[in-house]
Amino acid sequence: MRIWGKIIKDNHLVRDAVITDTGNDTRTHKVFHALDELCYEFDLGKPIWLDATASEFKRHSKARFYQDNFIEQIDFDYLELQVIEED
């Protein structure tokens, strides 16, 4: 599974990374693990999965984490997580 993480500010891509997970975990565990790795790489606190975020991810395999998802203040518009390749 490959997951693309992007930081967007003012409709511009500020930073991105692709996380590849070839383990035997479930899809959910792979997504959570990729989010942890992206937050570590981008030096961010882990966002909270709100109901709207989770339902968006279930429908589109893409989720956007806005300021409401973070405890600390962020200096970008949102963090986007997108599955670009399934196992």
N, CA, C and O atoms as a MOPAC input file, in Angstrom:
PM7 MOZYME 1SCF
protein

 N      0.85200 1    -1.17100 1     0.00000 1
 C      0.00000 1     0.00000 1     0.00000 1
 C      0.89600 1     1.23200 1     0.00000 1
 O      1.89000 1     1.29900 1     0.72400 1
 N      0.52600 1     2.19700 1    -0.82200 1
 C      1.24800 1     3.47200 1    -0.85200 1
 C      0.28400 1     4.59400 1    -0.49200 1
 O     -0.82400 1     4.67500 1    -1.02400 1
 N      0.72000 1     5.44800 1     0.41100 1
 C     -0.11200 1     6.55900 1     0.87500 1
 C      0.67600 1     7.85400 1     0.70800 1
 O      1.83600 1     7.96100 1     1.10500 1
 N     -0.00100 1     8.83500 1     0.10600 1
 C      0.61500 1    10.12100 1    -0.18800 1
 C      0.11400 1    11.14300 1     0.81600 1
 O     -1.09300 1    11.34100 1     0.95900 1
 N      1.03500 1    11.79000 1     1.50700 1
 C      0.69500 1    12.84000 1     2.44200 1
 C      1.13800 1    14.18500 1     1.90300 1
 O      2.25800 1    14.32200 1     1.41100 1
 N      0.26100 1    15.18700 1     1.99300 1
 C      0.55900 1    16.51300 1     1.45200 1
 C      0.17700 1    17.58500 1     2.46300 1
 O     -0.85100 1    17.48600 1     3.13400 1
 N      1.01300 1    18.60300 1     2.56200 1
 C      0.67400 1    19.78500 1     3.33600 1
 C      0.34700 1    20.89100 1     2.33900 1
 O      1.15200 1    21.21300 1     1.46500 1
 N     -0.84100 1    21.46800 1     2.48000 1
 C     -1.33100 1    22.48300 1     1.55100 1
 C     -1.53200 1    23.80600 1     2.29500 1
 O     -2.11800 1    23.84600 1     3.37600 1
 N     -1.03100 1    24.88400 1     1.68800 1
 C     -1.25000 1    26.23100 1     2.22700 1
 C     -1.52200 1    27.16900 1     1.05200 1
 O     -0.75200 1    27.21600 1     0.09300 1
 N     -2.61500 1    27.90600 1     1.13500 1
 C     -3.01800 1    28.84800 1     0.08300 1
 C     -3.07900 1    28.17000 1    -1.29100 1
 O     -2.61200 1    28.72600 1    -2.28500 1
 N     -3.65300 1    26.97800 1    -1.33700 1
 C     -3.81300 1    26.18500 1    -2.55700 1
 C     -2.49300 1    25.80000 1    -3.22400 1
 O     -2.45900 1    25.54200 1    -4.42800 1
 N     -1.41400 1    25.76000 1    -2.45600 1
 C     -0.12300 1    25.34700 1    -2.97000 1
 C      0.40700 1    24.17700 1    -2.14300 1
 O      0.23900 1    24.12400 1    -0.92500 1
 N      1.04200 1    23.25400 1    -2.83300 1
 C      1.68300 1    22.13100 1    -2.16700 1
 C      2.95600 1    22.63600 1    -1.50300 1
 O      3.87300 1    23.10400 1    -2.17700 1
 N      3.00600 1    22.53800 1    -0.18300 1
 C      4.16300 1    23.02200 1     0.57100 1
 C      5.16800 1    21.89200 1     0.77900 1
 O      6.37700 1    22.08700 1     0.65800 1
 N      4.64700 1    20.71400 1     1.09200 1
 C      5.50100 1    19.56600 1     1.38800 1
 C      4.71300 1    18.30000 1     1.12900 1
 O      3.49900 1    18.26700 1     1.33000 1
 N      5.40500 1    17.24400 1     0.68000 1
 C      4.72100 1    15.97100 1     0.48400 1
 C      5.68500 1    14.82300 1     0.70100 1
 O      6.90400 1    14.99800 1     0.69200 1
 N      5.11500 1    13.64700 1     0.89400 1
 C      5.88900 1    12.42700 1     1.07800 1
 C      4.98400 1    11.24800 1     0.76600 1
 O      3.76700 1    11.32400 1     0.93100 1
 N      5.58800 1    10.16100 1     0.31700 1
 C      4.86200 1     8.92900 1     0.05000 1
 C      5.37500 1     7.85800 1     1.00800 1
 O      6.57900 1     7.63200 1     1.12600 1
 N      4.44200 1     7.21000 1     1.68400 1
 C      4.77400 1     6.13600 1     2.61900 1
 C      4.34900 1     4.81800 1     1.98800 1
 O      3.20800 1     4.66600 1     1.55100 1
 N      5.27300 1     3.87400 1     1.94600 1
 C      4.98800 1     2.54700 1     1.39900 1
 C      4.97700 1     1.54600 1     2.54100 1
 O      5.90400 1     1.50300 1     3.35000 1
 N      3.91800 1     0.73700 1     2.60300 1
 C      3.78500 1    -0.27500 1     3.64800 1
 C      3.48400 1    -1.60600 1     2.97900 1
 O      2.41100 1    -1.78600 1     2.40300 1
 N      4.42400 1    -2.53600 1     3.05400 1
 C      4.23900 1    -3.85100 1     2.42700 1
 C      3.96300 1    -4.93500 1     3.45400 1
 O      4.01900 1    -6.12300 1     3.13800 1
 N      3.66600 1    -4.53400 1     4.67500 1
 C      3.40200 1    -5.49500 1     5.75100 1
 C      2.08000 1    -6.22200 1     5.56600 1
 O      1.35900 1    -5.99700 1     4.59400 1
 N      1.77700 1    -7.09400 1     6.51200 1
 C      0.56700 1    -7.90600 1     6.45900 1
 C     -0.53800 1    -7.38100 1     7.36800 1
 O     -1.50300 1    -8.09200 1     7.64800 1
 N     -0.40200 1    -6.13900 1     7.83000 1
 C     -1.42900 1    -5.54400 1     8.68300 1
 C     -2.70800 1    -5.28300 1     7.90500 1
 O     -2.73700 1    -5.38600 1     6.67900 1
 N     -3.75900 1    -4.94500 1     8.62900 1
 C     -5.02000 1    -4.57100 1     7.98300 1
 C     -4.86400 1    -3.20000 1     7.33500 1
 O     -3.90900 1    -2.47500 1     7.61800 1
 N     -5.79800 1    -2.85300 1     6.47300 1
 C     -5.77400 1    -1.55400 1     5.78300 1
 C     -5.80000 1    -0.42000 1     6.80600 1
 O     -5.07400 1     0.56400 1     6.66600 1
 N     -6.62600 1    -0.55700 1     7.82200 1
 C     -6.74000 1     0.47000 1     8.84900 1
 C     -5.41400 1     0.68400 1     9.57100 1
 O     -4.99500 1     1.82400 1     9.77300 1
 N     -4.75600 1    -0.39500 1     9.95800 1
 C     -3.47200 1    -0.27300 1    10.64300 1
 C     -2.42500 1     0.36600 1     9.74600 1
 O     -1.61100 1     1.16400 1    10.21200 1
 N     -2.43900 1     0.02100 1     8.45900 1
 C     -1.48700 1     0.61600 1     7.51700 1
 C     -1.70900 1     2.12300 1     7.38300 1
 O     -0.75100 1     2.89400 1     7.31400 1
 N     -2.97000 1     2.53300 1     7.34600 1
 C     -3.29100 1     3.96400 1     7.23400 1
 C     -2.83200 1     4.70100 1     8.48700 1
 O     -2.20900 1     5.75800 1     8.38400 1
 N     -3.12700 1     4.16600 1     9.66400 1
 C     -2.70400 1     4.79800 1    10.91300 1
 C     -1.17600 1     4.86900 1    11.00600 1
 O     -0.61700 1     5.87700 1    11.43700 1
 N     -0.51600 1     3.78900 1    10.59800 1
 C      0.94500 1     3.75700 1    10.63000 1
 C      1.51700 1     4.79500 1     9.66800 1
 O      2.47600 1     5.48500 1    10.01300 1
 N      0.95100 1     4.92000 1     8.47500 1
 C      1.41100 1     5.91500 1     7.49500 1
 C      1.20800 1     7.33200 1     8.03700 1
 O      2.07700 1     8.18900 1     7.87200 1
 N      0.07300 1     7.58000 1     8.67700 1
 C     -0.18200 1     8.89500 1     9.25500 1
 C      0.84100 1     9.20900 1    10.34800 1
 O      1.32600 1    10.33700 1    10.43400 1
 N      1.16700 1     8.23100 1    11.17300 1
 C      2.19700 1     8.42200 1    12.20600 1
 C      3.54100 1     8.77800 1    11.56800 1
 O      4.22600 1     9.69100 1    12.02800 1
 N      3.91500 1     8.05600 1    10.50700 1
 C      5.19100 1     8.32300 1     9.83200 1
 C      5.21200 1     9.70300 1     9.19300 1
 O      6.21500 1    10.41200 1     9.26900 1
 N      4.09900 1    10.08400 1     8.56100 1
 C      4.02500 1    11.40600 1     7.93300 1
 C      4.14000 1    12.51400 1     8.97200 1
 O      4.85400 1    13.49400 1     8.76100 1
 N      3.44800 1    12.36400 1    10.08000 1
 C      3.50900 1    13.37300 1    11.13500 1
 C      4.91800 1    13.47900 1    11.70500 1
 O      5.37700 1    14.57300 1    12.03500 1
 N      5.60200 1    12.34700 1    11.82000 1
 C      6.98300 1    12.37300 1    12.29400 1
 C      7.87700 1    13.10100 1    11.28700 1
 O      8.68600 1    13.95000 1    11.66100 1
 N      7.71900 1    12.75800 1    10.00600 1
 C      8.53800 1    13.37000 1     8.95700 1
 C      8.27500 1    14.87000 1     8.82200 1
 O      9.20100 1    15.64700 1     8.58800 1
 N      7.00700 1    15.27500 1     8.96900 1
 C      6.64200 1    16.68400 1     8.84400 1
 C      6.76200 1    17.43900 1    10.16800 1
 O      6.50000 1    18.64100 1    10.22000 1
 N      7.15400 1    16.74700 1    11.22900 1
 C      7.28600 1    17.32400 1    12.56900 1
 C      5.96400 1    17.94000 1    13.04200 1
 O      5.90900 1    19.10300 1    13.44300 1
 N      4.91000 1    17.13400 1    12.98400 1
 C      3.56400 1    17.54800 1    13.39400 1
 C      3.06900 1    16.67100 1    14.53000 1
 O      3.49700 1    15.52600 1    14.68000 1
 N      2.16400 1    17.22100 1    15.32700 1
 C      1.43900 1    16.40300 1    16.28400 1
 C      0.41700 1    15.57400 1    15.52100 1
 O     -0.03500 1    15.97700 1    14.45000 1
 N      0.05500 1    14.42700 1    16.06100 1
 C     -0.91200 1    13.58100 1    15.35500 1
 C     -2.30400 1    14.20500 1    15.38600 1
 O     -2.77200 1    14.63500 1    16.44100 1
 N     -2.96500 1    14.25500 1    14.22700 1
 C     -4.32200 1    14.80600 1    14.19000 1
 C     -5.33900 1    13.81000 1    14.73200 1
 O     -5.08500 1    12.60900 1    14.81900 1
 N     -6.48000 1    14.34200 1    15.08500 1
 C     -7.58600 1    13.53300 1    15.59200 1
 C     -8.51300 1    13.19600 1    14.42500 1
 O     -8.82100 1    14.05600 1    13.60100 1
 N     -8.95000 1    11.94700 1    14.36300 1
 C     -9.89100 1    11.52400 1    13.31600 1
 C    -11.30500 1    11.90600 1    13.76300 1
 O    -11.90600 1    11.20800 1    14.57900 1
 N    -11.82600 1    12.98800 1    13.24100 1
 C    -13.21000 1    13.36500 1    13.50700 1
 C    -14.13200 1    12.49500 1    12.65800 1
 O    -13.67800 1    11.87700 1    11.69600 1
 N    -15.41600 1    12.43800 1    12.99700 1
 C    -16.36800 1    11.61300 1    12.24600 1
 C    -16.39900 1    12.00400 1    10.77000 1
 O    -16.44800 1    11.13500 1     9.89900 1
 N    -16.37100 1    13.29300 1    10.48800 1
 C    -16.40300 1    13.76200 1     9.09600 1
 C    -15.14900 1    13.31800 1     8.33800 1
 O    -15.22400 1    12.94800 1     7.16600 1
 N    -14.01300 1    13.35600 1     9.00600 1
 C    -12.75300 1    12.93700 1     8.38800 1
 C    -12.78300 1    11.44700 1     8.07500 1
 O    -12.39400 1    11.02900 1     6.98500 1
 N    -13.24300 1    10.65300 1     9.02300 1
 C    -13.30800 1     9.20200 1     8.82900 1
 C    -14.27500 1     8.83000 1     7.71100 1
 O    -13.96600 1     7.96300 1     6.89400 1
 N    -15.43400 1     9.46800 1     7.66400 1
 C    -16.39900 1     9.13300 1     6.61500 1
 C    -15.89700 1     9.56400 1     5.23900 1
 O    -16.15100 1     8.88000 1     4.24800 1
 N    -15.18700 1    10.69400 1     5.16600 1
 C    -14.59300 1    11.12700 1     3.90200 1
 C    -13.55800 1    10.10300 1     3.43100 1
 O    -13.49600 1     9.77900 1     2.24500 1
 N    -12.74700 1     9.59500 1     4.36100 1
 C    -11.72500 1     8.62000 1     4.00300 1
 C    -12.35800 1     7.31700 1     3.52600 1
 O    -11.86900 1     6.70600 1     2.57500 1
 N    -13.43000 1     6.88800 1     4.16900 1
 C    -14.11000 1     5.65500 1     3.75700 1
 C    -14.68500 1     5.77900 1     2.34800 1
 O    -14.64800 1     4.82400 1     1.57300 1
 N    -15.21500 1     6.95400 1     2.01800 1
 C    -15.82500 1     7.15700 1     0.69700 1
 C    -14.81000 1     7.34000 1    -0.42100 1
 O    -14.98500 1     6.80400 1    -1.51500 1
 N    -13.74900 1     8.09600 1    -0.15100 1
 C    -12.85900 1     8.51900 1    -1.22900 1
 C    -11.40700 1     8.05500 1    -1.09200 1
 O    -10.58000 1     8.37100 1    -1.94700 1
 N    -11.08800 1     7.32100 1    -0.04400 1
 C     -9.70100 1     6.94100 1     0.26000 1
 C     -8.80800 1     8.17300 1     0.34900 1
 O     -7.62800 1     8.13000 1     0.00400 1
 N     -9.39000 1     9.26300 1     0.81500 1
 C     -8.67200 1    10.53000 1     0.97600 1
 C     -9.26700 1    11.25200 1     2.18100 1
 O    -10.48200 1    11.26200 1     2.37600 1
 N     -8.40400 1    11.84800 1     2.97800 1
 C     -8.88000 1    12.59700 1     4.14600 1
 C     -8.07400 1    13.87700 1     4.28000 1
 O     -6.87200 1    13.90400 1     4.01600 1
 N     -8.75300 1    14.93100 1     4.69400 1
 C     -8.09800 1    16.20800 1     4.95000 1
 C     -8.22100 1    16.54000 1     6.42800 1
 O     -9.30700 1    16.50800 1     7.00500 1
 N     -7.09000 1    16.85600 1     7.01800 1
 C     -7.02900 1    17.20400 1     8.43100 1
 C     -6.81200 1    18.71000 1     8.54000 1
 O     -5.74100 1    19.21600 1     8.20300 1
 N     -7.83500 1    19.42300 1     9.01500 1
 C     -7.79500 1    20.87300 1     9.16800 1
 C     -7.39500 1    21.23800 1    10.59600 1
 O     -7.08800 1    20.35700 1    11.40000 1
 N     -7.39600 1    22.51600 1    10.90900 1
 C     -7.03500 1    22.98700 1    12.24500 1
 C     -7.88000 1    22.30100 1    13.32600 1
 O     -7.37900 1    22.02400 1    14.41500 1
 N     -9.14300 1    22.02900 1    13.03400 1
 C    -10.02200 1    21.37000 1    14.01600 1
 C     -9.51700 1    19.98500 1    14.41600 1
 O     -9.83600 1    19.50500 1    15.50400 1
 N     -8.73700 1    19.34000 1    13.55400 1
 C     -8.22700 1    18.00300 1    13.82700 1
 C     -6.96600 1    18.01200 1    14.69500 1
 O     -6.58500 1    16.98000 1    15.24800 1
 N     -6.32400 1    19.16600 1    14.81200 1
 C     -5.06800 1    19.26500 1    15.54900 1
 C     -5.28400 1    19.97300 1    16.88100 1
 O     -6.11700 1    20.87300 1    16.98900 1
 N     -4.53300 1    19.56200 1    17.88200 1
 C     -4.59900 1    20.21400 1    19.17900 1
 C     -3.78000 1    21.49600 1    19.14800 1
 O     -4.22600 1    22.53600 1    19.63200 1
 N     -2.56700 1    21.42000 1    18.57000 1
 C     -1.71600 1    22.60700 1    18.49400 1
 C     -2.05500 1    23.42200 1    17.24500 1
 O     -2.74500 1    22.94800 1    16.34200 1
 N     -1.56000 1    24.64000 1    17.21700 1
 C     -1.78100 1    25.53200 1    16.07800 1
 C     -0.94400 1    25.05100 1    14.88600 1
 O      0.21600 1    24.67500 1    15.05700 1
 N     -1.52000 1    25.06200 1    13.69400 1
 C     -0.78400 1    24.68200 1    12.48700 1
 C     -0.60700 1    25.92000 1    11.60600 1
 O     -1.42100 1    26.84300 1    11.65100 1
 N      0.46000 1    25.93200 1    10.80900 1
 C      0.74000 1    27.09000 1     9.95900 1
 C      0.47600 1    26.78500 1     8.48100 1
 O      1.11600 1    27.35700 1     7.59800 1
 N     -0.47100 1    25.87800 1     8.22200 1
 C     -0.88700 1    25.53800 1     6.86700 1
 C     -2.39200 1    25.34800 1     6.87500 1
 O     -3.01400 1    25.34800 1     7.93800 1
 N     -2.98600 1    25.18300 1     5.68700 1
 C     -4.44500 1    25.05900 1     5.61500 1
 C     -4.92200 1    23.66300 1     5.99900 1
 O     -5.86300 1    23.51900 1     6.77900 1
 N     -4.27100 1    22.62700 1     5.44900 1
 C     -4.65900 1    21.26300 1     5.81100 1
 C     -3.58300 1    20.25800 1     5.43300 1
 O     -2.72500 1    20.52300 1     4.59000 1
 N     -3.64900 1    19.10300 1     6.07600 1
 C     -2.83300 1    17.94600 1     5.75700 1
 C     -3.74900 1    16.96100 1     5.06100 1
 O     -4.80400 1    16.60600 1     5.58800 1
 N     -3.35000 1    16.51600 1     3.87500 1
 C     -4.18000 1    15.56800 1     3.12500 1
 C     -3.48500 1    14.22200 1     3.08000 1
 O     -2.27800 1    14.13700 1     2.85600 1
 N     -4.25100 1    13.18600 1     3.29200 1
 C     -3.78900 1    11.81200 1     3.26300 1
 C     -4.56800 1    11.09400 1     2.18100 1
 O     -5.79900 1    11.09500 1     2.20900 1
 N     -3.87200 1    10.47200 1     1.21500 1
 C     -4.55700 1     9.82500 1     0.09600 1
 C     -3.90900 1     8.48000 1    -0.21600 1
 O     -2.68900 1     8.37700 1    -0.34300 1
 N     -4.74700 1     7.45000 1    -0.33800 1
 C     -4.24700 1     6.13300 1    -0.74600 1
 C     -4.07000 1     6.17800 1    -2.25500 1
 O     -5.02200 1     6.43100 1    -2.99300 1
 N     -2.83300 1     5.92700 1    -2.71500 1
 C     -2.58100 1     5.96100 1    -4.15400 1
 C     -2.36700 1     4.58300 1    -4.75700 1
 O     -2.38400 1     4.42100 1    -5.97700 1
 N     -2.16500 1     3.58200 1    -3.89100 1
 C     -2.04400 1     2.22000 1    -4.39200 1
 C     -2.39000 1     1.23000 1    -3.29000 1
 O     -1.80700 1     1.25700 1    -2.20600 1
 N     -3.33600 1     0.36500 1    -3.57800 1
 C     -3.74900 1    -0.67100 1    -2.61300 1
 C     -2.95000 1    -1.94700 1    -2.85800 1
 O     -2.40600 1    -2.15100 1    -3.94200 1
 N     -2.88700 1    -2.80100 1    -1.84000 1
 C     -2.22800 1    -4.09800 1    -1.99500 1
 C     -3.05400 1    -5.02400 1    -2.85500 1
 O     -2.65400 1    -6.16300 1    -3.09500 1

